[in-house]
Amino acid sequence: MTRLIAFDVDSTLLRVESLDTALEAALADRADRAAAKARLHEITKAGMSGSMALRDSLEARLQLAALDRDGVAAVAEHLRQRVTPGMTPLLARLREKGDTLHAISGGFADLLEPVLADLGFRQGDIHANRFVWEDDRVAGLDTDYPLSRNGGKAEILTSISGQADETIMVGDGMTDFEAYEAGAADRFIGFGLIAKRDVVIAACEWSGASYVRTVDGLAKALGV
């Protein structure tokens, strides 16, 4: 049986939220950094729990601080050290088993591509938002790309699932569950090691989907 397994990235493959990491670095020298950081986390939580539209969450976060190419490049390098412990060998075992793996993220490719390459994902396996640049500064995001909006992960999964006998979505947020709820994935595995979201736990309980709190639990749920 051929399986396609799609992994969320932030708070799943990574133990941080990549965009928030970049924005926190950009806020570091501001006098109001504590209040801005609190607002940042509030907006992220709202977007991941489904109480705020994903695009609204992304745009609101980007408005909190100015990002430039040097800062984005520095954070992209930093993220290579922020892989969730245990994920690297798990991905290797899944590939040895013959599974096809993709990374599907509401985060940004400019931040994520180096660490995802470290994890064995090729360019065509990586699906993430793109910054819109004006010279060396981030001016916004590409709103034409499906992952910039709710339901985008289902669109991506549908486009890549091909002839797979089973498609599995793994992630911590409601945008991940939405892909399963929309029928683009045969199974959903909620992952709560890094970010425990009560709304995702409730959705899994309601739908009968799996929910795990450790990488070992995820490995068992995936049969490796």
Secondary structure, DSSP 8 states (H G I E B T S, - for coil): --EEEEE-IIIIIBSS-HHHHHHHHHHTT-TTHHHHHHHHHHHHHHHHHTSS-HHHHHHHHHTTS--BHHHHHHHHHHHTT-B-TTHHHHHHHHHHHT-EEEEEEEEEHHHHHHHHHHTT--GGGEEEE-EEEETTEEEEE-TTSGGGSTTHHHHHHHHH-TT-SEEEEEESSHHHHHHHHTTS-SEEEEE-SS---HHHHHHHHHHT-EEESSHHHHHHHTT-
